[in-house]
């Protein structure tokens, strides 16, 4: 008789009960609820990240029209930006706008600098995040 009751118990464990299904559904729903705010927070942080022009290791350098950092006072080069640009501002400039506080030529030079950013340079992660599809 114990063999038959053990088999019946195994069969009962194998089929999902209403309670188990409800518990699994609740766990799945809480995962969705906790992931969505994290994604929203990530999108917000990308728009609020900052890109200094130029990066602090080259502070004081001017930005040439092609985006290279050159010595201060170089002809046709622009002084460094007065403040870092936010991701949202850079995104707008990527879509045809200008960076705040700049004219067309200066904005273009700063954007060329930003496009040339490489791994390990301040602002690179922010710029790379702006380019990722959503």
C-alpha positions as CSV (number, residue, x, y, z in Angstrom):
1,X,0.0,0.0,0.0
2,X,2.9,2.4,0.6
3,X,4.1,1.9,-3.0
4,X,0.7,3.0,-4.4
5,X,0.5,6.0,-2.1
6,X,4.0,7.1,-3.0
7,X,3.1,6.8,-6.8
8,X,0.0,8.9,-6.2
9,X,2.0,11.5,-4.3
10,X,4.5,11.7,-7.2
11,X,1.7,12.1,-9.7
12,X,0.1,14.9,-7.6
13,X,3.5,16.7,-7.4
14,X,4.0,16.5,-11.2
15,X,0.8,18.2,-12.1
16,X,0.5,21.9,-11.4
17,X,-2.0,22.8,-8.9
18,X,-4.0,26.0,-9.0
19,X,-2.0,27.3,-6.0
20,X,1.3,26.7,-7.8
21,X,0.2,28.4,-10.9
22,X,-0.9,31.4,-9.0
23,X,2.4,31.6,-7.1
24,X,4.4,31.3,-10.3
25,X,2.2,34.0,-11.9
26,X,2.8,36.3,-8.9
27,X,6.6,35.8,-9.1
28,X,6.6,36.5,-12.8
29,X,4.5,39.7,-12.4
30,X,6.8,41.0,-9.6
31,X,9.8,40.5,-11.9
32,X,8.2,42.6,-14.7
33,X,7.2,45.3,-12.2
34,X,10.8,45.5,-10.9
35,X,12.5,45.4,-14.3
36,X,10.4,48.2,-16.0
37,X,11.5,50.9,-13.5
38,X,15.1,49.8,-13.8
39,X,14.9,50.3,-17.6
40,X,13.2,53.7,-17.2
41,X,15.9,54.7,-14.7
42,X,18.6,53.6,-17.2
43,X,17.1,55.6,-20.0
44,X,16.9,58.6,-17.7
45,X,20.5,58.3,-16.6
46,X,21.7,58.1,-20.2
47,X,20.0,61.4,-20.9
48,X,21.5,63.0,-17.7
49,X,25.0,61.6,-18.1
50,X,27.7,64.2,-18.9
51,X,30.3,64.6,-21.6
52,X,33.1,67.2,-20.9
53,X,34.7,68.9,-24.0
54,X,37.6,68.3,-23.7
55,X,38.0,65.6,-21.1
56,X,39.7,66.7,-17.8
57,X,43.1,65.2,-18.8
58,X,43.2,67.7,-21.7
59,X,41.6,70.6,-19.9
60,X,42.6,73.9,-21.4
61,X,43.1,72.5,-24.8
62,X,41.1,74.0,-27.7
63,X,38.9,72.1,-30.1
64,X,39.8,72.2,-33.8
65,X,37.0,72.0,-36.4
66,X,37.7,68.3,-37.0
67,X,37.4,67.5,-33.3
68,X,41.0,67.2,-32.4
69,X,42.3,68.8,-29.2
70,X,45.0,71.4,-30.1
71,X,47.0,74.0,-28.2
72,X,45.2,76.9,-26.8
73,X,45.1,79.9,-29.1
74,X,45.4,77.8,-32.3
75,X,43.9,79.6,-35.2
76,X,40.3,78.5,-36.1
77,X,40.0,76.4,-32.9
78,X,37.4,76.9,-30.2
79,X,38.0,77.3,-26.5
80,X,36.9,74.4,-24.3
81,X,33.2,74.2,-23.4
82,X,32.3,76.1,-20.2
83,X,30.5,73.1,-18.8
84,X,30.0,69.4,-19.6
85,X,27.1,68.7,-22.0
86,X,24.3,66.4,-20.8
87,X,23.4,63.3,-22.8
88,X,20.0,64.8,-23.8
89,X,21.8,67.9,-25.3
90,X,24.2,65.8,-27.2
91,X,21.4,63.6,-28.5
92,X,19.6,66.7,-29.8
93,X,22.8,67.9,-31.5
94,X,23.2,64.4,-33.1
95,X,19.7,64.9,-34.6
96,X,20.6,68.2,-36.3
97,X,20.4,70.7,-33.5
98,X,23.3,72.7,-31.9
99,X,24.8,72.2,-28.5
100,X,23.5,74.9,-26.0
101,X,25.5,78.1,-25.8
102,X,27.3,77.5,-29.1
103,X,26.9,78.6,-32.7
104,X,26.8,76.2,-35.6
105,X,30.6,76.0,-36.2
106,X,31.5,75.6,-32.5
107,X,28.8,73.0,-32.0
108,X,30.0,71.1,-35.1
109,X,33.6,71.1,-33.7
110,X,32.5,69.9,-30.3
111,X,30.3,67.2,-31.9
112,X,33.3,66.1,-34.0
113,X,35.3,65.9,-30.7
114,X,32.6,63.8,-29.0
115,X,32.3,61.4,-32.0
116,X,36.1,60.8,-31.7
117,X,35.9,59.8,-28.0
118,X,37.6,56.5,-27.3
119,X,37.3,54.0,-24.5
120,X,38.8,55.3,-21.3
121,X,38.1,58.9,-22.1
122,X,35.7,60.8,-19.9
123,X,32.3,60.9,-21.6
124,X,32.9,57.9,-23.8
125,X,30.4,55.7,-22.0
126,X,27.8,58.4,-22.1
127,X,28.2,58.9,-25.8
128,X,28.2,55.1,-26.5
129,X,25.0,54.8,-24.5
130,X,23.3,57.5,-26.6
131,X,24.1,55.5,-29.8
132,X,22.5,52.2,-28.5
133,X,19.1,51.5,-30.0
134,X,16.1,51.4,-27.6
